[in-house]
Amino acid sequence: MTVTIPDLDQDAFKQIIENATLPVLIDVWASWCTSCAAIAPVLESLASERAGALHVAKLDAGANPALAADLGARSLPTLLLYKDGAMIASRTGAAPRSVIARFVDDALAAPRP
């Protein structure tokens, strides 16, 4: 199943985080970022394979610089994982699919206070 990964602006970001019933993985990226382009197919694959268990969305740091800065994205790509409206994990930099999948799995499996 092919899943379209939505591009978020500030309002859409707030809405998806506040209303999500699934964990949300946000890819903070920019059009000039070659590492961002390298992980795009990985995130598309992950979104398709985990449809119904994980929501994946993109936030263009070039179009939303203040929001990207507020979220702590100091380099790109930055992946932010949210659950129940709160950020539970983040990682920066390109990585193979296995590393990104493990990042998501480990963060979701970790006990929360």
C-alpha positions in Angstrom: 0.0 0.0 0.0 1.4 3.4 -1.0 1.0 6.1 1.6 1.3 9.8 0.8 3.5 11.6 3.4 1.9 15.0 4.1 3.9 18.2 4.2 3.1 20.2 7.3 3.0 23.9 8.1 2.7 25.3 11.7 -1.0 24.8 11.9 -1.0 21.3 10.4 1.9 20.3 12.7 -0.1 21.4 15.8 -3.2 19.7 14.6 -1.5 16.4 13.8 0.4 16.2 17.1 -2.6 17.2 19.2 -5.1 14.8 17.4 -3.0 11.8 16.5 -4.2 8.5 17.7 -1.0 6.9 16.4 2.7 7.7 17.0 3.9 10.4 14.6 7.3 10.5 13.0 8.2 14.0 11.7 10.9 14.4 9.1 12.4 17.9 9.3 14.0 18.4 5.9 14.9 21.0 3.3 15.0 21.0 -0.5 18.8 21.7 -0.6 19.6 18.9 1.8 21.1 15.9 0.0 20.9 13.7 3.1 17.2 14.5 3.4 16.7 13.4 -0.2 18.6 10.2 0.6 16.3 9.1 3.5 13.0 10.1 1.7 12.5 6.7 0.1 13.3 5.0 3.5 10.6 7.1 5.2 8.1 6.4 2.3 8.8 2.7 2.8 8.4 2.9 6.5 5.1 4.8 6.2 3.7 2.2 3.8 4.8 -0.8 5.9 3.6 0.7 9.1 0.4 2.2 7.9 -2.2 1.9 10.7 0.6 1.8 13.4 2.7 4.9 12.6 1.9 8.2 10.9 4.8 9.8 9.0 4.8 13.5 8.0 7.3 16.1 6.7 8.2 19.6 7.8 10.1 21.8 5.4 12.6 23.7 7.5 13.1 26.2 4.7 9.4 27.1 4.6 9.0 26.9 8.4 12.3 28.0 9.9 10.9 29.3 13.2 9.0 26.1 13.8 12.0 23.9 12.9 14.1 26.0 15.3 11.5 25.7 18.1 11.5 22.0 17.6 15.3 21.8 18.1 16.1 20.9 14.5 19.7 22.4 14.3 20.8 20.2 11.4 19.0 18.2 8.8 17.5 15.8 8.4 16.1 15.6 11.9 13.5 12.9 12.8 11.2 13.7 15.7 9.0 11.0 17.2 5.8 12.0 19.0 3.4 9.8 21.0 0.3 11.1 22.9 1.1 14.7 21.9 4.7 14.7 23.3 8.1 14.3 21.7 9.6 11.0 22.9 12.7 10.8 20.8 14.8 12.6 18.1 17.7 11.8 15.9 19.7 13.8 13.4 21.3 12.7 10.2 20.7 10.2 7.4 20.8 6.5 8.3 19.9 3.2 6.7 16.4 1.9 7.0 17.4 -0.6 9.7 18.7 2.2 11.9 15.6 4.4 11.4 13.3 1.5 12.1 15.2 0.5 15.2 15.1 4.2 16.4 11.3 4.2 16.1 10.9 0.7 17.7 13.2 1.4 20.6 11.6 4.7 21.4 8.1 3.3 21.3 9.1 0.3 23.5 10.8 2.5 26.1 8.9 2.9 29.3 7.4 6.4 29.9 7.1 8.0 33.3 
